[in-house]
């Protein structure tokens, strides 16, 4: 069993000596991680792809479907349940074993507790005891009754008298006994077929047994051959974590710098964004001021020109209304109405009084001579260059890569040397040789098994031939008797064929008495043994109740709580049971998990001592990063912002501009005025006055089109620009102060608090490197739990033993005695019906004779 110890040691990869240190380190690390989480959650570690452990493919399918014979098996199980409906007596068996650990002594059974156990056991076995008693009684009484029956018939009693009374219903009686014997024979035939099917099933399943043995042996070899390759794969995947660590160290500038950049950009980028937006606001302010200046110039010039045009039109219209034609009574009223509206032909808004924005525009142009956007972009570039800055300042880490690689290679060699420490391959080779030799030894018994099975098959067939012999006499007797029977013949003149049929029936009765007690003895013995094995072994094994008995503490050995770990590891206190091991193996888990080897050999302890190297941590502790060279905003940019705040944009009288812009250009809508004037001209008689008034209306309309419309457009531009300037200049000094304060705060964070950020991110970077090894450790443990040395062959062996012992043998044996027992029971009515029916076929010595209505005897 040396190979089993080497296999266990190989699968554990560690020892328990370092568990306490590992637990202390785990506790310290856990506390540190809790403090870190209170400050900031660490970024997730990039998941590593370790691939898939080479999987072992097992061939055994420990499942049995009996097919058509399964119906017979279910019938037997139902019959046994009727005989024994009690549940499995787990507690009773445990107490019986515990109270008889030192051996069974007669005087011990006189103790009250043992008497109680005996009575409980009798109650549980009551069904089998009753049926066994009936079988034994049947076996004893049958030959006695047969002997008495023979003696009685020899004395011409019990139907032995060769005389038959003539009755009117003789044909009806003969038909009833014939039908009853035929029905009984048919049921006996069914019993024989059931027993023969069970007997033949055993022989047929011998081949399946060989197949199960071969596949189980092959699975054990696969288990032995694949385990070293799986463990080598685990050790080889350390290179994946090592290469990732080396790659991250080689790229420490972009990675660590990127982490620092990501942490600082939460404060830096928003401040630079506000400065950049302010640069855009400067350009918008310049454009708005230019629009105001242009619009104001247009409006001032337009106002002067419009006022002159309206004044000339008003004077000309007034002269027209002075025409003598307006004195006519019919049109005087219209002329007076037109004359009363002449004062509306004037300007409404006066833009000449609005202050000039040239000073503010000049100041803004001066401010824009400095490109603030470019200065801010320099700040972005300086901050975004953090990874390169970190890379320059961590050249000592990159230069130390060969030394770090040597450390990691040393760790890999320690893992490989530990996995090669034990002669696993030679042990597994010996185990494979052991399996091959064991398989050859098993196969050497195949001829003997076949021979034994042949003798068994012959014996069972011989037993069934006893019943078949009785059936043959019954069937031949029925055929001869029925075919040779003549209704016209008297009992004394019956033919030879009919008489032969009766004799054959009586021969069947005789052989029934000779064989039935032997058959019942076989049935009783097989019933007691097979039934109890089914109820006490097979059913508990199927529902795993048997494991609960074996796993009862201190049951197998009074000094060992759990016998399995006591046998394997000499430590019975480990919570490892046969049932739990079977369940884990049935789920195809690894042997490391199924045997709970972590309680003896903790893989985490070994990997913690080996992988988490302190020298590597010291290398990372030497990281020093200085970010004082980062400048977010040059002094020119600061002065530019201050000059913009003092440019005078906020001192413009926006309300005055908006007040004049909201007024109309003229006192009246010139289009409406010209339309009304035309309408009034149409009311006058045709003539020079009408034409003159329409000419004035056309002139007014022309003034609106040429002068008022451009001024309205200029007023709209002025209004939009003034509102934009008002929005941009609102609290402008406060906005600039806030921008400068935010940039000062970000620069203070970089220059004064960067060491804390660098330390924090360096710690996170170190944790990410360690996280790769933690991933490897977790992957190794998970692989050992579920993928390495999967122990499905162990549960398959148990299931195969259950199939062979219970499904192949016990079920077949129980089905055999079930069919044979039914035949034994049915032989009793067969004896009765054969005896009764033979009287109607045999030739009698005397018969009833009727003369003149009187009966005489011959």
ABEGO torsion letter per residue (X at the ends): XAAAAAAAAAAAGEBAAAAAAAAAAAAAAAAAAAAAAAABBBBBBBBBBAEBBBBBBBABBBBBBAEAAAAAAAAAAAAAAAABABBBBAAAAAAAAAAAAAEBBAAAAABAAAAAAAAAAAAAAAAAAAAAAAAAAAAAAAAAAAAAAAAAAAAGBGGABBBBBBBAAAAAAAAAAAAAAAAAAAAAAAAAAAAAAAAAAAAAAAAAAAAAAAAAAAAAAAAAAAAAAAAAAAAAAAAAAAAAAAAAAAAAAAAAAAAAAAAAAAAAAAAAAAAAAAAAAAAAAAAAAAAAAAAAAAAAAAAAAAAAAAAAAAAAAAAAAABAAAABAAAAAAAAAAAAAAAABBBABBAAABBBAAAAAAAAAAAAABBAAAAAAAAAAAAAAAAAAAAAAAAAAAAAAAAAAAAAAAAAAAAAAAAAABBAAAAAAAAAAAAAAAAAAAAAAAAAAAAAAAAAAAAAAAAAAAAAAAAAAAAAAAAAAAAABBAABBAAABBAAAAAAAAAAAAAAAAAAAAAAAAAAAAAAAAAAAAAAAAAAAAAAAAGAAAAAAABBGAABAABABAAAAAAAGBAABBBBAAAAAAAAAAGBBAAAAAGAAAABBAAAAAAAAABBAAAAAAAAABBBBAAABBABBAAAAAAAAAAAAAGAAABBAAAAAAAAABBABABBAAAAAAAAAAAAAABBBEAAAAAAAAAAAAAAAAAAAAAAAAAAAAAAAAAAAAAAAAAABGAAAAAAAAAAAAAAAAAAAAAAAAAAAAAAAAAAAAAAAAAAAAAAAAAAAAAAAABGBAAAAAAAAAAAAAAAAAAAAAAAAAAAAAAAAAAAAAAAAAAAAAAAAAAABBBABBBBBBGGBBBBX
